[in-house]
Amino acid sequence: MRLHHAVAAALVAGMLVSLPLAATSPAVAATTWRQLYSENFATAYNSDSTPWVRDTYATGFDTITDDAGQWYRNDYGPAWTTQLNSFATYRKEFRVGQDGWLTASLSARDFNKDGVIEQPPTITTQALGSEHVAVLNVPESTGGAIFRPTNKLPDQYRIEYKLKTLDFGGKRNGTINYNGKVNGYSTAGCKTQHPWGEGSRSPGWSGNASVPYCEWQNVREGPYGYNGFHFLSIVDFANPAPRNNHFWHYHRKVLMDQFAQHPDRVGTGTGGRVCDSNTNTYYNYRDGNFNTVNMWISGMPNWNPGPGGLPGNSQWFMTSCSGGAAENQLSSAAELQPELMPNTFYTFAIERDATGYTLEASGNFARVGQKTLRFHRNFVVNNVPIWHYNTTAAEYNGQFNGTLTQNDANGSASWPNQWPAGSSYPDYFVIGDLYTNVYEGSASLTDIKLFVPDTGGNLALNKPATASGQCAASEGPEKAVNGSWTGGNADKWCALGSNRFLRVDLQSAQTVGRVVVRHAQAGGEKATWNTKDFDIQVSTDGTTWTTVASPRGNTAAVTTHTFTPRQARYIRLNIITPTSDTDTAARIYELEAYAS
């Protein structure tokens, strides 16, 4: 059995260090991470300012179970297409954060196709105590709202964030009915899986696609009743946007989510099991608070689900009770306590290294208290792979390739080469409500951070530096490249006058893709003295310069500027507005340059 210890990540010397985990394969080496991006939502935005755009399904991701998927037509017949065409789908997306590294993506339904969305989801920002948060609000189960990266993730990374509030079902103070809602759903109208229902032969409903919306499977209560939230998922395709739930069952790699079942769905059974990580024993889901944290991987799909079935991947759950080994049985690693939020928050993180994925959840969990639960899973264990784990073709030899086959009452189809040699599936993360036929509620979060391995040193360290001038003999440009910014107020370059600049000679052409600037507050001075407006330029000859970053209105003590790596021997920092108040001195405690 593979054993994994639940260990916390430590912050060491300004870098995030992932502690090693035990395994039967060679131990996972400690990784030192450097932060690439961070978004704390202090800059206000409102999704209402971005227009909704009609989605005609002309550019679907695949032809299987995407919203206009062939699978449904083959199963349900022509009546299903009529149901799909009975409403209009609208989407909107907008970028947020430094360099627009995050994308907010929303989906909504116009039921009567009059051009007016009845209950549109929103993503907004607001203050919450001393922090700012993004609020995802989905007032109708047919909507969705997520955050995703704008570009693919690096091959190795750590993504993390803080969840501040959560209201997507589960019990509150012992009951599933709270605040006038049923398991997080409003009591108005019908809430069904229409038109992306379970397969036509699934029990509990007629399987007839021609029935009205309200006669499809009820998601608010009954045998199909459940709510939930994706804390953090890694998926296998670019530009994720909210879609139907069965689509996602075929496109996830690893994930952490909430599964808030209605008691009707649990029925007389156990509802699954939840791990008490203090005693490493399981208790029945039905005896918990229904706010589960599931930490799991997607395995191989059933290549031929059979008539009336739907494609989907096997599900393997990791808990402390299993020693961290992934087991093919519904098992929750912990339960949140939403009643304690936002005074209590939860941190979720996923890492990908050269050997596999690590899933991590921290917070004050029901029954066990404050803990960090952390499990590493190799890409392949006992011939069970993480679905589409290879972000590059070189990581995979084609051994798990197959043909997805459907033979149904209204049509047959096959989709060959679902995982061929030479394929690659770069990672994208998803946070939020990504289902457009189930899930309803609201959540708030902050501090979404992306880390990459720290593989290179500071190229500017102790390199020759020149400047437009200096405030005092002890505040020359060499102080900005000496590797220190905590040596007192003189441990900086300072300059007055006009046309202030700092120039560093790397002494040879280097690949540069990231520049870090430590401003006044980093050295202990006033926050209003952080450099407000400046340009960063690079050059190969010291004569012709290319601007790679132009921050305006900065208030941060430390700024990180990432750009497409390029050859450069010289780096120049041009000060345009030195401070946010009336002080006219430029103060730079350190300028650092890195390859990536």
C-alpha positions in Angstrom: 0.0 0.0 0.0 1.2 3.5 -0.8 1.4 5.7 2.3 1.1 9.4 2.2 1.3 11.8 5.2 -0.9 14.8 5.6 1.6 17.5 5.8 1.4 21.2 5.5 3.3 23.3 3.0 5.8 25.6 4.6 6.8 29.1 3.6 10.6 29.2 3.6 12.7 32.2 2.6 9.9 33.8 0.6 9.4 30.6 -1.4 6.7 28.0 -0.9 8.3 24.6 -0.2 6.3 21.5 -0.7 7.3 18.9 1.8 8.1 15.3 0.6 5.5 12.6 0.8 6.2 8.9 1.4 5.4 6.4 -1.4 6.5 3.0 -2.6 8.0 4.6 -5.6 11.0 6.9 -5.0 10.0 9.6 -2.5 8.6 12.8 -4.0 11.4 15.3 -3.7 10.7 18.6 -2.0 9.8 21.3 -4.4 10.5 25.0 -3.8 7.9 27.1 -5.5 8.0 30.7 -6.6 4.9 32.7 -7.0 4.0 33.6 -10.6 0.6 35.2 -10.1 -1.6 36.2 -7.2 -5.1 37.8 -7.3 -6.7 39.2 -4.1 -9.6 40.9 -5.9 -8.8 44.4 -4.4 -9.5 45.9 -7.8 -13.2 46.2 -8.2 -15.0 44.7 -11.2 -18.5 43.6 -11.9 -19.6 41.0 -14.5 -22.6 43.1 -15.4 -20.3 45.3 -17.4 -19.6 42.5 -19.9 -22.3 41.7 -22.4 -23.9 38.3 -22.7 -23.3 36.5 -26.1 -25.6 33.8 -27.6 -24.0 30.4 -27.8 -25.2 28.5 -30.9 -23.1 25.4 -30.1 -21.3 25.9 -33.5 -17.9 25.6 -31.8 -18.4 22.8 -29.3 -15.4 21.2 -27.7 -16.4 17.7 -28.8 -19.2 15.8 -30.4 -19.7 13.3 -27.5 -21.4 14.9 -24.5 -20.8 18.6 -25.1 -24.0 20.6 -24.8 -25.1 19.7 -28.4 -23.6 16.3 -28.1 -24.3 13.4 -30.5 -24.6 11.0 -27.6 -27.8 12.5 -26.4 -29.4 12.4 -29.9 -28.5 8.8 -30.3 -29.9 7.9 -26.9 -33.1 10.1 -26.8 -33.9 10.6 -30.4 -35.2 13.6 -32.3 -37.2 14.8 -29.3 -34.0 15.6 -27.5 -32.9 18.1 -30.2 -36.3 19.7 -29.8 -35.7 20.1 -26.1 -32.2 21.6 -26.7 -33.7 24.1 -29.1 -36.5 25.1 -26.7 -34.2 27.6 -24.9 -31.2 29.8 -25.7 -27.8 29.6 -24.0 -25.8 32.7 -23.3 -22.2 33.1 -22.1 -19.8 35.8 -21.0 -16.1 35.9 -20.2 -13.8 38.5 -18.9 -10.2 38.6 -17.8 -8.9 39.6 -14.3 -5.7 39.8 -12.5 -2.1 40.7 -13.5 -1.7 40.3 -17.3 -5.3 39.0 -17.4 -4.0 35.6 -16.1 -7.5 34.6 -14.8 -10.7 34.3 -16.8 -14.1 34.5 -15.3 -16.6 32.5 -17.3 -20.4 32.4 -16.9 -23.3 30.6 -18.6 -27.0 31.3 -18.4 -30.2 30.1 -20.0 -32.9 32.2 -21.6 -35.9 29.8 -21.1 -38.4 31.5 -23.5 -35.8 32.8 -26.0 -37.0 36.4 -25.7 -33.5 37.7 -25.3 -33.8 38.2 -21.6 -32.0 35.9 -19.1 -34.4 35.2 -16.3 -31.9 34.7 -13.5 -28.4 35.5 -14.7 -25.4 34.4 -12.6 -22.8 37.0 -11.6 -19.2 37.3 -10.5 -18.5 40.5 -8.5 -15.9 41.7 -6.0 -16.6 43.1 -2.5 -14.9 43.8 0.8 -15.1 41.1 3.4 -13.6 42.1 6.7 -10.0 43.2 6.0 -9.9 41.3 2.7 -11.5 41.5 -0.7 -13.3 38.6 -2.3 -14.8 37.5 -5.6 -18.4 36.4 -5.1 -19.8 33.8 -7.4 -23.6 33.9 -7.4 -25.7 31.4 -9.3 -29.4 31.9 -8.5 -30.7 29.3 -11.0 -29.5 25.7 -11.4 -29.3 26.2 -15.2 -26.5 28.8 -14.8 -22.8 28.5 -14.0 -19.9 30.6 -12.9 -16.2 29.6 -12.7 -12.7 30.9 -12.6 -10.1 29.3 -14.9 -6.6 30.2 -16.1 -6.5 32.3 -19.4 -3.6 30.2 -20.6 -2.6 26.6 -20.1 -0.8 25.8 -16.8 2.9 25.0 -16.8 3.9 21.4 -16.8 4.7 21.7 -13.1 2.8 24.1 -10.9 1.0 24.7 -7.6 -2.4 26.4 -7.7 -4.1 27.4 -4.5 -6.8 29.8 -3.1 -8.9 30.6 0.0 -12.6 29.8 0.1 -14.3 32.3 2.4 -18.0 31.4 2.2 -19.9 28.6 0.7 -23.7 28.2 0.2 -24.2 25.3 -2.3 -26.3 23.0 -0.2 -25.5 20.6 2.6 -26.8 20.9 6.1 -26.8 24.1 8.3 -27.2 23.5 12.0 -28.3 20.0 11.4 -30.9 20.5 8.6 -30.9 20.4 4.8 -33.7 23.1 4.8 -32.4 26.5 5.7 -32.9 30.2 4.8 -36.1 29.2 2.9 -34.2 26.9 0.6 -34.0 23.1 0.0 -30.4 21.9 0.0 -29.3 25.3 -1.2 -32.0 25.5 -4.0 -34.7 28.1 -4.1 -38.2 26.7 -3.7 -39.6 28.5 -6.7 -40.3 26.6 -9.9 -38.9 23.3 -11.1 -35.2 22.3 -10.9 -34.4 19.4 -13.3 -31.5 18.0 -15.3 -33.2 19.0 -18.6 -32.1 18.4 -21.3 -28.9 16.6 -20.3 -30.5 14.0 -18.1 -29.2 10.7 -17.0 -29.4 8.0 -19.7 -32.9 7.2 -21.0 -32.9 3.9 -19.2 -31.9 5.2 -15.8 -34.5 4.4 -13.1 -36.7 7.0 -11.5 -38.1 8.7 -14.6 -39.8 7.9 -17.9 -36.7 8.4 -20.1 -38.9 10.1 -22.6 -37.2 13.2 -23.9 -40.5 14.7 -25.1 -41.8 15.3 -21.6 -41.9 18.9 -20.3 -39.0 20.5 -18.4 -40.6 19.7 -15.0 -40.9 16.0 -15.7 -37.1 15.4 -16.1 -35.0 14.3 -13.1 -35.5 16.7 -10.1 -32.2 17.9 -8.8 -33.6 19.8 -5.7 -34.9 16.6 -4.0 -35.8 13.1 -4.8 -33.5 10.2 -6.0 -31.5 12.6 -8.2 -31.4 15.5 -5.7 -28.0 16.9 -5.0 -26.1 20.2 -5.0 -22.4 20.9 -4.9 -19.3 23.0 -5.8 -16.0 22.3 -7.4 -13.4 23.5 -5.0 -10.6 22.9 -7.5 -10.5 20.6 -10.6 -7.9 20.0 -13.3 -9.4 19.3 -16.7 -8.0 18.2 -20.0 -9.0 20.9 -22.5 -8.5 24.6 -23.2 -10.8 27.4 -22.3 -13.2 25.6 -19.9 -16.6 27.1 -19.6 -19.7 26.0 -17.7 -21.4 23.0 -19.4 -23.7 20.1 -18.5 -22.6 17.8 -15.8 -22.1 14.6 -17.9 -19.7 16.5 -20.2 -17.4 17.2 -17.2 -17.5 13.5 -16.1 -15.4 12.8 -19.2 -13.0 15.6 -19.0 -11.6 15.8 -15.5 -8.2 14.6 -14.4 -8.1 15.3 -10.6 -10.5 17.2 -8.5 -11.7 18.3 -5.1 -15.5 18.9 -4.8 -18.5 19.0 -2.5 -21.3 16.5 -3.0 -24.3 17.7 -1.1 -26.9 14.9 -1.5 -30.5 15.3 -0.6 -31.7 12.8 2.0 -34.1 11.4 -0.7 -31.0 10.4 -2.7 -29.4 8.8 0.2 -32.6 6.9 1.0 -32.1 3.9 3.2 -28.5 3.5 2.3 -25.3 4.9 3.7 -24.9 7.6 1.1 -21.2 6.7 1.0 -18.6 7.2 3.7 -16.6 10.0 5.3 -13.2 9.6 6.9 -12.6 10.7 10.5 -8.9 11.6 10.0 -8.3 11.6 13.8 -9.2 8.0 14.2 -8.7 6.9 10.6 -12.2 5.3 10.6 -15.1 5.9 8.4 -18.6 7.0 9.3 -21.7 7.0 7.0 -22.4 10.0 4.9 -26.0 10.0 6.2 -24.6 10.7 9.7 -22.6 13.7 8.7 -23.4 17.3 7.7 -23.4 16.6 3.9 -20.7 19.3 3.3 -18.1 16.8 2.1 -14.7 17.4 0.7 -14.0 14.7 -1.9 -10.3 14.4 -3.0 -10.1 12.1 -6.0 -8.9 11.3 -9.5 -10.6 10.2 -12.7 -9.5 6.9 -14.1 -10.3 5.0 -17.3 -13.7 5.4 -18.9 -16.1 2.6 -19.7 -15.5 2.4 -23.5 -19.0 0.9 -24.1 -21.6 2.1 -21.5 -24.4 0.2 -23.3 -27.9 1.3 -24.4 -29.3 4.2 -22.4 -26.0 4.8 -20.6 -23.6 7.8 -20.6 -19.8 7.9 -20.9 -17.9 8.7 -17.8 -14.7 7.8 -16.0 -14.0 5.6 -13.0 -13.7 7.5 -9.8 -10.9 6.9 -7.2 -11.1 8.6 -3.8 -8.2 9.4 -1.4 -8.6 9.8 2.3 -6.5 9.4 5.5 -8.5 6.3 6.2 -7.0 4.6 3.1 -3.5 5.8 3.9 -3.8 8.1 1.0 -4.3 5.3 -1.6 -7.0 6.0 -4.1 -9.9 3.6 -3.8 -12.7 3.0 -6.3 -15.5 3.7 -3.7 -17.2 7.0 -2.8 -15.2 8.2 0.2 -15.0 11.7 1.5 -11.8 13.0 3.1 -13.5 15.5 5.4 -16.5 17.8 5.9 -16.5 21.6 5.9 -18.3 23.6 8.5 -19.9 26.5 6.6 -21.5 27.9 9.7 -18.0 29.0 10.8 -17.3 30.9 7.7 -16.0 33.5 6.9 -14.2 33.6 10.3 -13.0 30.2 9.3 -11.7 29.8 5.8 -10.5 26.8 3.8 -7.5 26.6 1.5 -7.5 24.3 -1.5 -4.4 23.5 -3.6 -3.3 21.1 -6.4 0.3 20.5 -7.4 1.6 18.7 -10.5 5.3 17.6 -10.4 7.2 15.2 -12.6 5.6 12.1 -11.0 2.0 12.9 -10.4 -0.6 15.2 -8.7 -0.9 16.3 -5.0 -4.3 17.3 -3.7 -4.4 19.5 -0.5 -7.2 20.9 1.7 -6.7 22.8 4.9 -9.1 24.2 7.5 -11.3 23.5 10.5 -13.1 20.3 9.5 -16.1 18.8 11.2 -15.3 16.2 14.0 -11.5 16.5 13.5 -10.7 20.3 13.9 -7.9 22.2 12.1 -6.0 20.0 9.7 -4.1 19.9 6.4 -5.1 16.9 4.3 -2.6 16.2 1.6 -2.4 13.2 -0.8 0.0 12.5 -3.7 -1.0 10.2 -6.5 1.4 9.0 -9.2 0.3 9.3 -12.8 -0.1 5.5 -13.0 -0.6 3.1 -10.1 -1.2 -0.6 -10.6 -2.0 0.0 -14.2 -4.7 2.6 -13.2 -3.9 6.0 -14.8 -5.1 9.4 -14.0 -7.1 10.2 -17.1 -5.3 12.2 -19.7 -2.5 13.0 -17.3 0.1 13.7 -20.0 0.6 17.4 -20.6 3.2 16.5 -23.2 3.4 13.7 -25.7 6.7 12.5 -24.3 5.1 11.5 -21.0 2.8 8.8 -22.5 3.2 5.9 -24.9 -0.4 5.2 -26.0 -0.9 2.2 -23.7 -4.4 3.3 -22.5 -5.8 4.3 -25.9 -9.3 3.1 -26.8 -12.5 3.7 -28.8 -15.6 5.1 -27.2 -18.6 3.2 -28.6 -22.3 3.9 -28.4 -25.1 1.6 -29.6 -28.4 3.1 -28.7 -32.0 3.0 -29.7 -31.8 6.1 -31.9 -28.3 5.8 -33.4 -24.8 4.4 -33.0 -21.4 6.0 -33.1 -17.8 5.5 -32.2 -15.1 7.9 -31.3 -11.7 6.3 -31.9 -8.3 7.3 -30.4 -9.5 8.8 -27.2 -6.0 8.6 -25.8 -3.5 7.9 -28.5 0.3 7.9 -28.5 1.6 11.3 -29.5 -1.3 13.1 -27.7 -1.0 15.8 -25.1 -3.5 17.3 -22.7 -2.2 20.5 -21.1 -3.8 21.3 -17.7 -6.4 23.9 -16.9 -7.9 24.4 -13.5 -11.6 25.2 -12.7 -13.1 26.7 -9.5 -16.8 27.2 -9.0 -20.2 26.0 -10.3 -19.4 24.4 -13.7 -22.7 22.5 -14.2 -25.5 24.1 -16.2 -28.2 21.5 -15.3 -27.5 21.1 -11.5 -25.9 23.2 -8.7 -27.2 26.5 -7.3 -26.0 28.9 -4.7 -23.2 31.3 -3.9 -19.6 31.3 -2.7 -16.8 33.8 -2.1 -13.1 33.3 -2.5 -9.8 35.2 -2.6 -6.0 34.8 -3.0 -5.9 32.7 -6.1 -2.2 32.0 -6.5 -0.1 30.2 -9.2 3.3 28.9 -8.3 6.0 27.3 -10.5 9.2 25.5 -9.5 12.0 27.9 -8.6 14.7 26.5 -11.0 17.0 29.5 -11.5 18.8 32.2 -9.6 18.6 36.0 -9.8 20.4 37.0 -13.0 20.8 40.6 -11.7 22.4 39.7 -8.4 25.6 41.8 -7.8 25.8 42.7 -11.5 27.0 46.2 -12.5 24.3 48.8 -12.1 24.2 52.5 -13.1 21.5 55.1 -12.5 20.4 58.7 -13.3 21.6 59.7 -9.9 21.3 59.0 -6.2 19.9 60.7 -3.1 23.0 60.1 -1.0 26.4 58.4 -1.3 25.1 55.4 0.6 22.1 55.0 -1.7 23.7 54.1 -5.0 22.4 51.8 -7.7 24.5 48.9 -6.5 22.2 48.7 -3.5 19.4 47.6 -5.8 21.2 44.5 -6.9 23.0 43.4 -3.7 20.4 40.7 -2.8 19.2 42.5 0.3 16.3 44.7 1.1 16.1 44.4 4.9 19.2 46.3 5.8 17.6 49.5 6.8 16.6 52.7 4.9 20.0 52.9 3.2 19.7 49.4 1.7 18.2 50.9 -1.5 18.8 52.9 -4.6 17.2 56.4 -4.2 17.1 59.1 -6.9 15.6 62.6 -7.2 15.3 64.8 -10.3 13.7 64.1 -13.7 14.2 61.1 -16.0 15.1 58.8 -13.2 16.3 55.4 -14.3 18.1 52.3 -12.9 20.1 50.2 -15.4 21.6 46.7 -14.8 24.2 45.1 -17.0 23.9 41.2 -16.9 27.3 41.1 -18.5 26.2 38.7 -21.2 23.1 37.9 -23.2 20.7 36.0 -20.9 17.2 34.6 -21.3 14.9 36.9 -19.2 11.2 36.2 -18.6 10.5 37.7 -15.2 11.5 40.8 -13.3 10.8 41.4 -9.6 10.9 44.9 -8.2 10.9 45.5 -4.4 9.7 49.0 -3.6 9.8 51.3 -0.6 7.5 49.3 1.6 9.5 46.1 1.1 12.3 47.8 2.9 10.2 49.1 5.7 9.2 52.5 4.4 5.8 54.1 3.8 3.4 52.2 1.5 2.6 55.5 -0.3 6.3 55.7 -1.4 6.0 52.5 -3.4 6.7 53.3 -7.0 3.4 54.3 -8.7 4.2 54.4 -12.4 7.2 52.9 -14.2 8.3 51.0 -17.3 10.6 48.0 -17.4 12.7 47.7 -20.6 15.3 45.2 -21.9 18.0 45.5 -24.5 20.7 43.3 -26.1 23.0 46.2 -26.9 22.1 49.0 -24.4 20.9 51.2 -27.3 17.6 49.7 -28.6 15.1 49.0 -25.9 11.9 46.9 -25.7 9.3 47.7 -23.1 8.1 44.5 -21.4 6.0 45.9 -18.6 4.3 49.3 -17.9 2.7 49.2 -14.5 0.5 52.2 -13.7 -1.1 53.1 -10.4 0.9 50.5 -8.4 0.5 50.4 -4.6 2.2 47.0 -4.0 5.4 46.6 -2.0 6.7 43.9 -4.4 5.7 43.6 -8.0 6.4 40.7 -10.3 6.4 41.2 -14.1 6.3 38.1 -16.2 6.6 38.2 -20.0 7.6 36.0 -22.9 11.2 35.0 -22.3 13.6 36.9 -24.5 17.4 37.5 -24.9 18.6 40.5 -23.0 21.9 41.8 -21.6 20.6 45.0 -20.1 17.5 45.8 -18.0 16.3 49.3 -17.4 13.7 50.6 -14.9 12.3 54.0 -15.9 10.6 55.8 -13.1 7.6 57.9 -14.3 5.8 58.7 -11.1 7.8 57.8 -8.0 5.2 57.7 -5.3 1.5 58.0 -4.6 1.8 61.1 -2.5 3.8 64.3 -2.9 7.2 62.8 -2.2 9.5 63.0 -5.3 12.2 60.4 -4.5 12.3 57.1 -6.3 13.1 54.2 -3.9 14.0 50.7 -5.2 15.3 48.3 -2.6 15.9 45.5 -5.1 15.6 44.6 -8.8 15.7 40.9 -9.7 15.7 39.2 -13.0 14.9 35.5 -13.8 14.8 33.3 -16.8 11.2 32.4 -16.3 
